[in-house]
Amino acid sequence: MDSGWHDGWQATRTRLEDYFDRTAFDAWAALTSDAPVSKIRATVRAGRDAMRATLLDWLPADLSGKRLLDAGCGTGALAVEAARRGAEVVAIDVSPQLISIACERAPRDVHGRVQFLSGDMLDPRLGRFDHIVSMDVLIHYHSDQIAAAIANLAARTGASIAFTYAPGTPLLRTARAVGQFFPRADRAPGIIPVGRGELHAGVGKLAGVRLGREARVARGFYISQAQEVLVG
């Protein structure tokens, strides 16, 4: 990664940390729980549940002996399910407060199999992994930044990367962000719509990877596109 790309990545990381830890922590804590939420947020919750299920379906049913990175784990729901399949999971998020919730919510049956950390998902000190999953993190980045992030992750991945991006639908291109539909006080940092062809061109040219499955989840105000990248 060149220094300019890295500076842009870090600037967005800082905005995301501020959003999740200060601006909308309570709203996201409720959204990722079973607590009652507004009709708008209920569609986002349903969409996130469906997307998580999709990404988990793309992983092997038996992850015993495999190491998995949940890159942008939030409150840890995907990490817990991967650990229940036998994976050794490193779950990292930019938000220390979301990580604190993840630790509190982690059920006893996965204790010792999930390591929750706050930090940068691109940190090479995290080591190598068999699989990497990143749900609704790269939605905040342009296509060239997504490609750079995938290149970074692929260099230390043995089998697959599954991530989501914001598809360039008319709704998202007009609104610029799903967060536009939330109250201004807890609006998310900008979501950047990316065209499928543009994304495929950028990621598809990376050495040592090939594009795999893809799927779109649309539930009310939640729209996200999943993309699998096979490594090796």
N, C-alpha and C positions, 0 to 999 in steps of 0.2 A: 504494500500500500504506500502511495506517496504521501508526503506530509500534508498536502492540501486535503486529500480525502480523509486522512486521519483527523485533521482539525475539524472537518465538518461532522464526522462521526461523533467526536467527543462533544461538540456543541449540542447536537441533538440529544445525546445521552444526558447531558446536564438538564436540558429542558424536560425530558421525560422523568428524571428523578425528582425534579421540583414539582411536576404535576402529580405524580403518584404519592409522594410523601407529604405534600403540603396542600395542594389545591383540592384534590378529589380523593383523598385517602378513604374517607368514610363511605363515599359513593361506591368505590371499587371494592371495598371490604364487603358491602352489602350485595353488590352485583355478583360476587363470586361465592356467595353463601346461599342459603335457602330463605333468606329474609324477604319479606314482601318488597316489591319495587314497582315503579311506575310502568305503564303499558309499554312505553318506549324502551325502557331498560329491560323489560321482560323479553322483548324481541332480540335484544343484544345478548342476553343470557342464553336464550334458546339457540341463537346462532353460534355462540362460542361453544356451547355443549356439542352441537353437531359438528363443528370444525375439529374439536378435540377428538371426537370419536373417529372422524375421518383419518386424522394423522395417526392415531393409535392403530387403526386398521391396516395402515401401510407398514407397520412394524411387525416383525415375527411374533407369533403367538407365544413362543418360548424364547425369552431373552436371557436365559441362564448363562452365566459366564460372559455376558456382553456388557460393555460400558456405554452408557448413554448420556448425552448432554441435553438437558432441557434448557435451551437458551432463551431466556426471558420467561421464566417459570411462573411469574405472578405468585398466586397463593398455593401453587403446588399440585393442582389436581392431576395434570398429565404425568408429572413425576411419580406420584403415588401409584398410578395405574401401571406405569412401566416397571416400577420396583416390584409390584405384585406379580409381574410376569418373570421375575428373576433377575432383572437388570441391576447392575450397580450404577446408580444415577447421581450425576452432579447436576444440581438444579440451581441456576444462577439468575439473578434479576438485578436491574439497576436500582431498585427501590429497597432500601433496608427495612422499611415498614412492611412492605408486602412479604418480604422474607420472614419477618417476625411472625406474621399471620400463618405463613406456610409451616413454620416450625410448630406453632401451637396446634394447627389442624392435622398434622401428620399422624395417622393412626399407628397404633402400636405394632401392627404386623409389618410395617416397613421401616421401623427404627433400625438403624445400622446399615440400611441399604440405600438411603438417600442422604446426600450431603447438600444442605442448603447454604448458598453463598450469596452475598451482595457484591456486585462488581460488573466488569465488562465481559460479555459473552465471547469476545474475540481474544481474550487474554491467553496467550500461548502457554502460560503456566498451568492452565487447566489440564493440559496433557492431550493424549490421543483418545479417540472414541470409535466405537463400531458404528453407532448411529447418533445423529444430531437432529433434534426437532426444535423448531423456532416458530411459535405461533403468535401472530399479530404483533411482531416487533419490527420487521422490515417494512411494514406498511407506512412507516414514517420516513422512508428514504427513497431517493430517485433510483432509476434502473441501474445506472452505472455504479452507484453506491451499493446496491444489492449485489451486483455481480462481484464487486470487490470483497464484500463480506463473505459471499459463498466461496470465493477463491481462498480466502483466509481459512475458513472452516474445513474446506475439502482437503487442505494440506495435512490435516490431522484427523481425518475420518477414514475408516476402513471400508464402509459399506454404503451408507445412504445418508442424505440430508433431506428433511422435509420441512418446508417453510411456507409461510403465507405472505402474500402481498396484496395491496389494494388494487383491484382490477379497474381498468380505465372505462368504467361504465358512464353513461350520460349523467346518472344521479351523482356519482362521486366527482366527476369532472365539474359539474355545476356547483355542488356544495363545497368542494375541496376537502371535505372531511365529514365522516359520520358524526363527529363531535359537534358539528354545527347545529345538530338537532337537540343537543343537551343545553341546559341552562348555562349562560355565559360563565357563571362562577366556577363550574367544574368541567368546562370544555377541554377536550383532549388536545395535545399538540397536533399540528397539522398532519393529516393523513394525505399521502401523495399518490394519486391514481397513476398506475403504470400500465401501458398497453401490453397485451400478451406477446405480440410479435417483438416488441422492443425488449421485453424481459427475456424471451427465448434467445434472441440474438446475442444479448450480453452474456447470459449464463452459458448458452450452448457453445460458445467459442472457447470456454475455459479448458485448459489442458487436463486430461485425466478424468473428465466427468461426462455424463450424458443425461439428457432429460428423461425423466420417467413419467409416472402418473400425474394427473392434474385433476382438480375438482373445484367447483365453486359452491360456496354456501351462502344463501341469501335468505335471511329471516327478518322481515321488516326493515329496521334501520341497521341491521348488520349485513355487510356484504364483504366477503373475503375470498381470495383465490389461493388454493393450496397447490404447491408444486413440489414434486419429488425430484431429487438429483441423485443419480447413482454414481458411485465413486469407484474407480479402478477399471 
